[in-house]
Amino acid sequence: MLNQAPLELDIDLRRWMRWRPPSLRMDAVDEARFVEACGPARVQHFVASGLLALLVYNLFLLVDARMIPDVYPQALTMRLFIFSPVALFLLLIGVRFNALLARLPRPLLEGTLMMTGVITALNMGWLLMHSHSPYAGMYTAGLVPITIYGNLVQRFRFRYALVFSLVVMATCLACVWARSDRVNPYDVFDVPLALLVAIIAVYTLAMNYRFELEERRRFVWQLRAQALHQELSASQARLDELSRHDPLTGVPNRRHVDAYLTQQWAHLREAHGDLALLLMDVDHFKAYNDRYGHPAGDQCLKHVAQVLQRSVPASQGCVARWGGEEFIVVLPGAQLHSAMKMAQGLCAAVRELGLRHEGSATCGSVTISLGVAVVRPALTSSVDSIDSLIAQADAALYRAKAGGRNRAEAALSPVSG
């Protein structure tokens, strides 16, 4: 049982370290993102505002000399020779190791920062309690800028600001109580000044809460906006992908192949390579539809598209539906002999599918005819030669049909710009 007490105390401490008002709570993932996102900026803010606060803190020695001269040597020692060197050391660490400090556990960083404010308030309280100056009671007002420093300048996280504000108010009340048995001409100001400190602590604490609430809300809105943007980008990417594919056969469509041709043209123009284009048509497709119906015709096109894709790996080129029963294959880097070999292989692959076509005057199964054209983009005058390339392939396709179909023909003349 005795061993459980430290464990329970440790658990209670951890719970307090995680505590915050319900409106400031986030789920664990968002809280981790919030801490990570705010880390570097928080350290920079601590350093910049801390340097200013340290300067103001030491300027209070001018007030100490006039209002509590009997403990001025102690004030000088505390401010200049104890607190300031330690604070300056911490600030220099913040300047030099900003990224490292930003990765420290948040309770350690925020707690250390809060302690600077607590020590400052306790330091002033000690001076007040040990001074017998008639003006010492009015010196209580010095807790006001300390409160503003912690809650509004450094902007401690709310739970730390709450502890800090309670320490400030407790210090103020302790000073009033400790001086209650002393008689001085300014006793009348003790209670009003204590009330002023309490009011300032409450007001600044409320503002601190509002600041953190708005900061957390902005962060959540930003996360939601980023998530929405990512969803929209993903949707646009999917829509773009869908718009580049033929919904019936699943292969790329004319829009995609136009972009692919333009891209490969520019690349091969620089590389001085060849570009081959195969334009093909399913033989007697109208007769196929008339005999078997359009649903069967759609299935026929799907089978042809599948065999074309299997025969032309994506690393070698692009297969696309050109329109109707026409397909196109782009082969970057292919010369005429290899393009013709590919065309003949495609012709054989479709024939070997064995799709019955009793309405064909060429063959008892589905076949294709192909026209092949090859160009070297570096030798042409403009990108308009893409149209010439397609026209040459189309003319070769026409000759393949005129020559009996179920065959491949090459363009009669090289493509020129």
Phi, psi and omega in degrees: 000320180295326182287343181280338183298310177299324180295316179296321178296320179295319179295317179297320179296318179296320178298318179295321180296333178266351186290144170198158179303150182307322182291344180259007184272145172232165173289167188301320182292312180294325178296318178297319178295320181297314180297316180295319182291324184273345188308299182300319180294322179297316180296316178299319179294318179302316183293311183297310181288331179293321177297317178295316181296323179295322177297313179296321181301318180282334175295339178295349175300330176296322177288320179302318183297330183267325189261328179228060184297334183290337177244020181299319178302320177294319179297318179298317180295314181296316186285305189276326191251350178241296185292312186299314179300318180295314180297318180295322177298315179296322179293321178294323175298319178298323179290317186280324186238051183303310184296322180293316180296325181296338181265359178293154174306134186301318178301324180294312182293310182292323179293320177297318179296316179300323182295332176297319177291320180297316180296321178298315180294317180294324177299314179295321179298319179298316179297319180296317183292331185260358179267140176250017179291142178296343181264000186299323180299322179288340179295344178303331180300343178295343177288343180295306179297330177295319178296316179297321178304311185287315188275330185244324182278299177284336178054060173308147172302149195306316183296326176285323177297325178296313178298315179300316181295321177296321177296317179299312181294322178295320177298317180298313180296322178297322179293319178296318180294318181295334182262004184294335181267005179258147180249123175211159187293352184245024178302330184298339181272350186300306182293314178301321180291323177296319177295322178299315179299318180296317180295316179298320179297316180293314181298312181292328177294320178296319178293321177300316178300316181296319179300312182292323178300314180293322178297316180292322178296317178300320180295316179297317178298321179295317177300317180295319179296319178296317179297318179296319179297319179295319178296318179295319179296318179295320179295318178296320178296318179294318178296319179296321179295317178294323181289345181259005180235146179284122185294335182281307187265340181085354179274164176305154180256190185295323179300317180294315184292329176299313179295320180296318179298315180297318180295312181292326178301312180297319181294313183288336175296321177285324184273355182057041178256174180264157177228121181253145180227130180245119177250128187224161184217138176286125185292136175052043185290326178299318178297325178296314179296319181296326184275318188252350180095158183294322176303318177293324177297321177296318178296324178298314180297323178297315180296318179297316180299319181295317181290327177295318180293322178293329184276339181240095179301150180299333180288341181262331182179196185231131174254134180213157173273124185272335181146139180059234178263015182262142176233159180225144176231129177251127182238092178295134176083359182272134175271175188299316184295319179288327177293318178294321178297319177296317181298316179295324177294322178293319179301316180291322182295319179292319179298322182286351174298328178072028177287118185299134179217082184289344180270003182275134176274356184260313187206158180284356178232170181292133177227171177229157173242145186229145170242134186240132175222142182230141180219153171250104186306328182296339182263002180258164187271334184203170178290343176300343179293347173300318178297322178295321178299314179296319180297320178295318179295323180294320178296320178294323177297319179299320179292325178295321177292317181294334182274005176121358180065179180056043183201172178237139178234145178263156178298145184284332183224153179295152179283134179237157180274000000 
